[in-house]
Amino acid sequence: MESYLKESIHDLIHLRTNVFSVVIVLTGGLCSLLFMNSLPLYVFIFAAFGAYLDILFIGNILELTNKIEIYRKEFKK
């Protein structure tokens, strides 16, 4: 059981790191929309979609962090 919890914690940490990298790239893309010389409607649509995904992934990071803490508490028992 200990090896299963240890491996689960390890996998969740890697998943959280990957999702965090996606958030960084997505946020950089949102910031680059400010420099586009395009119609404001397109910029608004892309910014709204990007902000939605950004919030979704940040929520996923918070959920993964909670799971990691729960597994760590189980591991310490």
N, CA and C atoms as an extended XYZ file, in Angstrom:
231
Properties=species:S:1:pos:R:3:atomname:S:1:resname:S:1:resid:I:1 pbc="F F F"
N         0.826       -1.198        0.000 N   MET     1
C         0.000        0.000        0.000 CA  MET     1
C         0.862        1.252        0.000 C   MET     1
N         1.995        1.196        0.699 N   GLU     2
C         2.864        2.369        0.744 CA  GLU     2
C         3.434        2.696       -0.625 C   GLU     2
N         3.820        1.664       -1.369 N   SER     3
C         4.399        1.927       -2.685 CA  SER     3
C         3.341        2.519       -3.633 C   SER     3
N         2.087        2.065       -3.473 N   TYR     4
C         1.008        2.613       -4.300 CA  TYR     4
C         0.795        4.093       -3.991 C   TYR     4
N         0.756        4.453       -2.709 N   LEU     5
C         0.569        5.863       -2.340 CA  LEU     5
C         1.757        6.707       -2.789 C   LEU     5
N         2.954        6.168       -2.622 N   LYS     6
C         4.145        6.902       -3.019 CA  LYS     6
C         4.151        7.149       -4.530 C   LYS     6
N         3.792        6.130       -5.288 N   GLU     7
C         3.744        6.270       -6.746 CA  GLU     7
C         2.618        7.215       -7.169 C   GLU     7
N         1.488        7.177       -6.477 N   SER     8
C         0.375        8.087       -6.788 CA  SER     8
C         0.761        9.532       -6.527 C   SER     8
N         1.429        9.773       -5.418 N   ILE     9
C         1.897       11.128       -5.107 CA  ILE     9
C         2.868       11.605       -6.173 C   ILE     9
N         3.776       10.737       -6.560 N   HIS    10
C         4.767       11.083       -7.581 CA  HIS    10
C         4.086       11.425       -8.903 C   HIS    10
N         3.109       10.618       -9.318 N   ASP    11
C         2.390       10.876      -10.567 CA  ASP    11
C         1.588       12.176      -10.506 C   ASP    11
N         0.952       12.434       -9.367 N   LEU    12
C         0.175       13.669       -9.229 CA  LEU    12
C         1.063       14.902       -9.266 C   LEU    12
N         2.246       14.805       -8.686 N   ILE    13
C         3.176       15.943       -8.713 CA  ILE    13
C         3.607       16.223      -10.150 C   ILE    13
N         3.887       15.168      -10.913 N   HIS    14
C         4.263       15.361      -12.316 CA  HIS    14
C         3.107       15.933      -13.133 C   HIS    14
N         1.910       15.458      -12.884 N   LEU    15
C         0.742       15.982      -13.593 CA  LEU    15
C         0.524       17.457      -13.267 C   LEU    15
N         0.687       17.821      -11.994 N   ARG    16
C         0.525       19.224      -11.600 CA  ARG    16
C         1.578       20.097      -12.273 C   ARG    16
N         2.798       19.598      -12.390 N   THR    17
C         3.860       20.349      -13.049 CA  THR    17
C         3.538       20.565      -14.523 C   THR    17
N         3.023       19.529      -15.180 N   ASN    18
C         2.663       19.666      -16.594 CA  ASN    18
C         1.515       20.648      -16.793 C   ASN    18
N         0.517       20.590      -15.932 N   VAL    19
C        -0.617       21.512      -16.054 CA  VAL    19
C        -0.161       22.940      -15.770 C   VAL    19
N         0.759       23.107      -14.839 N   PHE    20
C         1.291       24.438      -14.545 CA  PHE    20
C         2.024       25.000      -15.764 C   PHE    20
N         2.754       24.146      -16.479 N   SER    21
C         3.430       24.589      -17.701 CA  SER    21
C         2.418       25.033      -18.754 C   SER    21
N         1.311       24.327      -18.858 N   VAL    22
C         0.259       24.712      -19.804 CA  VAL    22
C        -0.316       26.076      -19.428 C   VAL    22
N        -0.508       26.312      -18.135 N   VAL    23
C        -1.033       27.605      -17.679 CA  VAL    23
C        -0.061       28.723      -18.032 C   VAL    23
N         1.224       28.484      -17.891 N   ILE    24
C         2.216       29.513      -18.222 CA  ILE    24
C         2.168       29.849      -19.710 C   ILE    24
N         2.122       28.826      -20.548 N   VAL    25
C         2.073       29.062      -22.001 CA  VAL    25
C         0.771       29.760      -22.396 C   VAL    25
N        -0.329       29.329      -21.816 N   LEU    26
C        -1.626       29.920      -22.137 CA  LEU    26
C        -1.694       31.375      -21.698 C   LEU    26
N        -1.170       31.681      -20.537 N   THR    27
C        -1.158       33.062      -20.055 CA  THR    27
C        -0.262       33.935      -20.931 C   THR    27
N         0.865       33.367      -21.367 N   GLY    28
C         1.729       34.104      -22.296 CA  GLY    28
C         1.022       34.397      -23.607 C   GLY    28
N         0.240       33.439      -24.074 N   GLY    29
C        -0.539       33.659      -25.292 CA  GLY    29
C        -1.595       34.732      -25.105 C   GLY    29
N        -2.211       34.746      -23.927 N   LEU    30
C        -3.204       35.792      -23.652 CA  LEU    30
C        -2.561       37.176      -23.627 C   LEU    30
N        -1.372       37.253      -23.048 N   CYS    31
C        -0.678       38.548      -23.015 CA  CYS    31
C        -0.250       38.983      -24.412 C   CYS    31
N         0.085       38.012      -25.256 N   SER    32
C         0.500       38.382      -26.614 CA  SER    32
C        -0.669       38.883      -27.450 C   SER    32
N        -1.896       38.574      -27.039 N   LEU    33
C        -3.057       39.103      -27.768 CA  LEU    33
C        -3.118       40.623      -27.713 C   LEU    33
N        -2.504       41.209      -26.698 N   LEU    34
C        -2.509       42.671      -26.586 CA  LEU    34
C        -1.732       43.337      -27.715 C   LEU    34
N        -0.813       42.583      -28.332 N   PHE    35
C         0.043       43.153      -29.368 CA  PHE    35
C        -0.433       42.823      -30.784 C   PHE    35
N        -1.602       42.201      -30.901 N   MET    36
C        -2.125       41.857      -32.221 CA  MET    36
C        -2.750       43.081      -32.886 C   MET    36
N        -2.486       43.194      -34.158 N   ASN    37
C        -3.124       44.256      -34.946 CA  ASN    37
C        -4.281       43.641      -35.716 C   ASN    37
N        -5.267       43.203      -35.003 N   SER    38
C        -6.401       42.526      -35.592 CA  SER    38
C        -7.673       43.218      -35.140 C   SER    38
N        -8.783       42.724      -35.635 N   LEU    39
C       -10.061       43.280      -35.210 CA  LEU    39
C       -10.280       43.026      -33.718 C   LEU    39
N       -10.778       44.008      -33.006 N   PRO    40
C       -10.998       43.824      -31.564 CA  PRO    40
C       -11.945       42.672      -31.239 C   PRO    40
N       -12.859       42.363      -32.155 N   LEU    41
C       -13.784       41.260      -31.918 CA  LEU    41
C       -13.039       39.931      -31.845 C   LEU    41
N       -12.086       39.710      -32.760 N   TYR    42
C       -11.297       38.481      -32.729 CA  TYR    42
C       -10.454       38.392      -31.460 C   TYR    42
N        -9.871       39.502      -31.109 N   VAL    43
C        -9.050       39.521      -29.894 CA  VAL    43
C        -9.912       39.206      -28.679 C   VAL    43
N       -11.098       39.776      -28.619 N   PHE    44
C       -11.990       39.523      -27.490 CA  PHE    44
C       -12.410       38.055      -27.432 C   PHE    44
N       -12.733       37.468      -28.575 N   ILE    45
C       -13.154       36.062      -28.600 CA  ILE    45
C       -12.019       35.155      -28.150 C   ILE    45
N       -10.825       35.380      -28.693 N   PHE    46
C        -9.688       34.550      -28.296 CA  PHE    46
C        -9.315       34.772      -26.837 C   PHE    46
N        -9.393       36.006      -26.366 N   ALA    47
C        -9.060       36.298      -24.972 CA  ALA    47
C       -10.074       35.656      -24.025 C   ALA    47
N       -11.337       35.679      -24.394 N   ALA    48
C       -12.362       35.065      -23.545 CA  ALA    48
C       -12.174       33.555      -23.474 C   ALA    48
N       -11.917       32.933      -24.609 N   PHE    49
C       -11.690       31.489      -24.635 CA  PHE    49
C       -10.419       31.118      -23.866 C   PHE    49
N        -9.365       31.904      -24.050 N   GLY    50
C        -8.111       31.650      -23.331 CA  GLY    50
C        -8.257       31.857      -21.835 C   GLY    50
N        -8.999       32.873      -21.439 N   ALA    51
C        -9.211       33.115      -20.007 CA  ALA    51
C       -10.028       31.985      -19.390 C   ALA    51
N       -11.019       31.484      -20.130 N   TYR    52
C       -11.805       30.346      -19.642 CA  TYR    52
C       -10.905       29.125      -19.420 C   TYR    52
N       -10.058       28.826      -20.396 N   LEU    53
C        -9.154       27.684      -20.252 CA  LEU    53
C        -8.153       27.896      -19.125 C   LEU    53
N        -7.683       29.130      -18.986 N   ASP    54
C        -6.741       29.453      -17.911 CA  ASP    54
C        -7.378       29.200      -16.543 C   ASP    54
N        -8.598       29.654      -16.366 N   ILE    55
C        -9.299       29.447      -15.095 CA  ILE    55
C        -9.562       27.962      -14.867 C   ILE    55
N        -9.904       27.250      -15.926 N   LEU    56
C       -10.145       25.812      -15.828 CA  LEU    56
C        -8.890       25.070      -15.382 C   LEU    56
N        -7.755       25.403      -15.980 N   PHE    57
C        -6.508       24.732      -15.621 CA  PHE    57
C        -6.018       25.132      -14.236 C   PHE    57
N        -6.231       26.372      -13.828 N   ILE    58
C        -5.847       26.776      -12.474 CA  ILE    58
C        -6.679       26.029      -11.447 C   ILE    58
N        -7.966       25.839      -11.733 N   GLY    59
C        -8.805       25.022      -10.858 CA  GLY    59
C        -8.317       23.590      -10.795 C   GLY    59
N        -7.843       23.077      -11.922 N   ASN    60
C        -7.291       21.728      -11.957 CA  ASN    60
C        -6.030       21.631      -11.102 C   ASN    60
N        -5.192       22.659      -11.135 N   ILE    61
C        -3.986       22.670      -10.300 CA  ILE    61
C        -4.363       22.652       -8.825 C   ILE    61
N        -5.360       23.437       -8.446 N   LEU    62
C        -5.784       23.465       -7.048 CA  LEU    62
C        -6.350       22.111       -6.614 C   LEU    62
N        -7.096       21.476       -7.491 N   GLU    63
C        -7.645       20.150       -7.188 CA  GLU    63
C        -6.533       19.113       -7.037 C   GLU    63
N        -5.536       19.177       -7.909 N   LEU    64
C        -4.412       18.252       -7.811 CA  LEU    64
C        -3.621       18.476       -6.523 C   LEU    64
N        -3.468       19.730       -6.133 N   THR    65
C        -2.757       20.037       -4.893 CA  THR    65
C        -3.501       19.468       -3.695 C   THR    65
N        -4.809       19.562       -3.700 N   ASN    66
C        -5.595       18.977       -2.606 CA  ASN    66
C        -5.457       17.459       -2.569 C   ASN    66
N        -5.474       16.819       -3.731 N   LYS    67
C        -5.303       15.368       -3.782 CA  LYS    67
C        -3.928       14.954       -3.263 C   LYS    67
N        -2.913       15.716       -3.621 N   ILE    68
C        -1.561       15.412       -3.153 CA  ILE    68
C        -1.502       15.500       -1.634 C   ILE    68
N        -2.113       16.532       -1.068 N   GLU    69
C        -2.101       16.680        0.389 CA  GLU    69
C        -2.856       15.542        1.068 C   GLU    69
N        -3.966       15.107        0.485 N   ILE    70
C        -4.728       13.996        1.065 CA  ILE    70
C        -3.891       12.720        1.028 C   ILE    70
N        -3.233       12.460       -0.100 N   TYR    71
C        -2.411       11.256       -0.205 CA  TYR    71
C        -1.211       11.320        0.734 C   TYR    71
N        -0.649       12.507        0.903 N   ARG    72
C         0.494       12.635        1.833 CA  ARG    72
C         0.066       12.360        3.268 C   ARG    72
N        -1.128       12.816        3.643 N   LYS    73
C        -1.624       12.532        4.987 CA  LYS    73
C        -1.855       11.042        5.168 C   LYS    73
N        -2.366       10.369        4.134 N   GLU    74
C        -2.562        8.916        4.188 CA  GLU    74
C        -1.226        8.196        4.292 C   GLU    74
N        -0.238        8.713        3.581 N   PHE    75
C         1.084        8.090        3.563 CA  PHE    75
C         1.763        8.189        4.924 C   PHE    75
N         1.536        9.302        5.637 N   LYS    76
C         2.162        9.498        6.943 CA  LYS    76
C         1.548        8.649        8.036 C   LYS    76
N         0.335        8.147        7.832 N   LYS    77
C        -0.327        7.344        8.865 CA  LYS    77
C         0.349        6.032        9.083 C   LYS    77
